[in-house]
């Protein structure tokens, strides 16, 4: 008489594998969609605006002329950093929320 080891194998294992494959496909689709999104943030009341992709690449950086003060380059640098970092944070937040919804219980923080 053949004995199944630990209850694995047979129809239940096949069903589990199909579910895992389906979840993997859903996660890949979500990942692809997230990579295509664009996130935008600004700093200094809109003086500096940054757009980043879901792939964490800076796509566009806009600096209004009135933000350029040769006597205060540090302020401009701070505004650029603030806009870029906020756009990246927005993208990361969306990625974590989206992928966390798809992950099995207890694995949401892995993305």
C-alpha positions in Angstrom: 0.0 0.0 0.0 1.5 3.4 -1.0 1.5 5.9 1.7 1.6 9.6 1.1 4.3 11.4 3.0 2.9 13.9 5.4 -0.3 14.3 3.4 1.5 15.9 0.5 0.9 14.8 -3.1 -2.2 14.0 -5.0 -5.0 16.4 -5.9 -4.3 18.7 -2.9 -0.7 19.3 -3.9 -1.7 20.0 -7.5 -4.4 22.5 -6.4 -1.8 24.2 -4.1 0.6 24.5 -7.0 -2.1 26.0 -9.3 -2.9 28.5 -6.6 0.7 29.4 -6.1 1.2 29.8 -9.9 -1.9 32.0 -10.1 -0.7 34.2 -7.2 2.7 34.5 -8.9 1.1 35.6 -12.2 -1.0 38.2 -10.3 2.0 39.5 -8.5 4.0 39.8 -11.7 1.1 41.6 -13.4 0.9 44.0 -10.5 4.7 44.5 -10.5 4.6 45.4 -14.3 1.7 47.8 -13.7 3.6 49.5 -10.8 6.7 49.8 -12.9 4.7 51.8 -15.5 3.3 54.3 -13.1 4.6 57.8 -12.7 4.8 59.6 -9.3 5.1 63.3 -8.9 6.0 65.5 -5.9 7.0 69.1 -5.4 8.8 71.2 -2.8 8.9 74.8 -2.0 5.3 75.5 -2.9 5.8 74.1 -6.4 9.2 75.7 -7.0 10.7 72.3 -7.7 8.8 69.4 -9.2 10.0 65.8 -9.7 8.5 62.9 -11.6 9.8 59.4 -11.0 8.8 56.1 -12.5 7.7 53.0 -10.7 11.2 51.6 -11.5 12.6 54.4 -9.3 14.1 56.4 -12.1 13.9 60.2 -12.2 12.0 61.0 -15.4 11.6 64.8 -15.1 12.9 67.6 -12.8 11.3 71.0 -13.2 12.8 74.1 -11.4 11.1 77.4 -11.7 13.4 80.2 -12.6 12.5 82.2 -9.4 13.9 79.3 -7.4 17.4 79.9 -8.7 19.2 82.3 -6.4 23.0 82.3 -7.0 23.4 83.5 -3.4 21.4 80.6 -2.0 22.3 77.4 -3.9 21.8 75.3 -0.8 18.1 76.1 -0.7 17.7 74.9 -4.3 19.6 71.8 -3.5 17.4 71.1 -0.5 14.3 71.7 -2.6 15.5 69.3 -5.3 16.3 66.6 -2.7 12.9 67.1 -1.0 11.0 66.8 -4.3 12.9 63.7 -5.5 12.7 61.9 -2.1 9.0 62.6 -1.8 8.2 61.3 -5.3 10.2 58.1 -4.5 8.4 57.7 -1.2 5.1 58.0 -2.9 6.1 55.3 -5.4 7.4 53.0 -2.7 4.2 53.5 -0.6 2.0 52.5 -3.5 4.2 49.5 -4.3 4.1 48.2 -0.8 0.3 48.7 -0.5 -0.4 47.0 -3.9 1.9 44.1 -3.4 0.9 43.7 0.3 -2.7 43.1 -0.8 -1.6 40.3 -3.1 0.8 38.5 -0.7 -0.4 35.7 1.6 -1.1 36.7 5.2 2.1 37.6 7.0 4.2 38.2 3.9 3.0 41.8 3.0 6.1 43.4 4.3 8.4 41.6 1.9 7.9 44.0 -0.9 
